[in-house]
């Protein structure tokens, strides 16, 4: 009998014992930091700013003014918004009278691809949630707010509810019911688009937005 045959014989003769399933929930329960909303916000902000995103704390009464300020600072007078969403409706009601054009994603992309890719400087979307551990935004694109709204415009502005920041990715998947309700596309965004493929030189905006701006919606002060 060859060495190969002996090894295979030993493997076949070895008992096939059932392997216990890892208790993932117990592991995360024992390793998850206990933080209140303010502490999770601080940790999220630290990580996403480290990734070169811009962060602004806003309230329901101030977020539109801050949005207008962010656009004015970049001399942007055109913002893609999602019609039929609360934030899109609010932007459509307020910004046009202040000189900001607000096109909506209401046609198939084939009908306005050139305008989308060449003449849409900024887009506004909402985040479904975020992860404090990594400074990551979670977006669930749908028919009202397709994923191209967050991938094509050079400036991506995201509205995030401060109460929807989770400690870890695992906690987010459990709380959001990903096992039973995962969308076709779930976007995890940790800063603006960047690459260092060419000569190990970091460049922003190569594969998506060059700037990421987070408007964190908190309670009225």
N, C-alpha and C positions, 0 to 999 in steps of 0.2 A: 504494500500500500504506500502510495506516495505521500509526501508531506501535505500536499493539497487535499488529498482524499481524507487524511486523518483530521485535518482542520474542519473540513466540511462535515465529517461524521460527528465530531464533537458538537458542532453547532446544531446539527439536527437532533442530537440526543439531549441537548440542554432543555430543561423544563421551560415551557412557555408560560411564565407567570404573568398575571394581569398587572399592569402598571397603574398606580393610583393617579387620578386626575389632580393636577395642581389646584390648590384653592386660591385662585387669583384674587377673589374678593377679600379674603382674609389677609392676604399679603398687602394689598393696597390699604386696607383698613388699619393695618399696623404701621404703615409707612407714610400715611397721608398727614400733612400738617393740618392742625386745627386753626383755621384763620377766619376772621370775620370778613365782611365785604371790603372794608377799607384796606385790610392787609392783603387781600387777593388783588385788589386794584393796584396797590403799590408794587406788588411782585410782577404782575402783568406789565405794568408800565416800564419797570426797570428792564425787562427782557426785550420788549418790543422797541423801546428807544435804543437799546444796544444794537438792534438790527437796523438802525437808521430810519425808523418810522417816526412820524411827528405825532404828538399826543396832546389833546386838549380836553380838559374836563368841562362839561357843559351841563345845562339843565333843560327841562322842557321849554323854559321861557327864553333861554339864551342860545340854543344850538343853531338856530337859523342866522342869528347875527354873527356868530363865530364862523359859520359856513361862508357867509358873505365876506367876512374879513379874510379868511383863508384864500378865497378866490381872488379878491382884490389884490392881495399881496403878490399874487402870481400873474396878475393882469389877465385873468381868465374870465371871459364873458359868455361862456357856453358850458352848460353842465348837463350831462345825460342823467335823467332820472327815471324812476319806475312808476309809471302811472298806475293808480289803483292800490298803491301802498300808502300807509299813513305818512311816512316821511316824504314820499314822492309827491303826494297831494299837497303837503305843507310847502314844499319847495316850489311847486307850480303856482301856488297862491301868492307867494311872497317875492320870489326872485325876479320874475319878468318885469315887474314894475320898478325894480332897482337896476334894470339894464342887463340882466343875465338871461340869456336865451336858454330855455329848458326843453330840449327835444326829448321825446320818449321812445322807448323801444317797442313800437307798435306795428312794425312791419317785419316780414321775413328778412333775414340778414342779406339775402341775395338782392333785395330791392334797394338797399342803401349801404352796401359794403364799402364803397369808395368814401362816402361821408363818414362812416363809422371809423375807418382806419386812418383817414387823412385830416378830418376836420372835427374831431371830438376830443378836446383837450382834457376833459375830466369827467369822471363818473361818480355818482353817489349810490351806494348800496347800504343795506343793513346787514349786520352780522347776527347770526342766530345765537352764537355763544362765543366764548373764548377760553383759553387755557392759561392759567397763571404761571405754571411751571416752565413753559417755553415761550410765553409771549405770543401766542398763536390765536388768530381769528378763525372762527368756523363759519363758513358761508354755505347755505343750502340754496343754490340757484333754482328758480322755477320759471314758469312761463311769464310771470310779471317782471322778474328780475333775472334774466338769463346770465349765464356765467361770463359771456363776452363783456358785460358791463364792468366786470371787475378785472378783466384780463387785457383789454385793448386800450382804453384811454391811458395816456401817460401819467395822469394823476388820479389815484383811486382814493376816494374819501369814504370812510366807513363809519356808520353810526352804530354804537354798541351800548347795550343796556348794562350798567354796572352790576346788576343783580344776577347776570347770566355768565359770570366768570367762574369757571370750575378750577379746582386745584390741579387736576391731571387729565390727560387724554382719556384714561380709563373711566374716570368719574364722569366725564362729559358723555362718553358713549352709553354709559348706564343710565344717566339722568335723562338723556335725550331719546332713549329707546332705539338705538341704532340697530339692534338685533332684529327688530320687527318693523322698523320704519326708516330704513336707509334710503336716501334719495339716489337718483341716477348719478348725480355729481355732488360730492361733498368737497368743498375747497378748504384747505388748511393753509393759512397765509401768515407767515412769520417775517414781515418786513417787505420792502419793495423788491422787485425782481432784480437779481444780481447774478453775475457769473465771473469766474476768473479763469475761464478756459484758455484764453489767449495770453501767453507769456506770463501766466499767473498774475495778471493785472486785474484787480477788481473793477468791474464796470456795472453800473446800474441801468436798468431799463432794457436789457438785451432781449428778454423773453416776455416782458409784461410791463406793468407800470413802473415808472422811474421813481415815483413818490407814493408813499402810503401815509395817509393822514387819518388818525383815529379820533373821532369825537365821542368821548365816553359820557353817556347820559346818566347823570345821577339825580338825586332828589333836589328839590328846591332848597336853597340855603336860607 
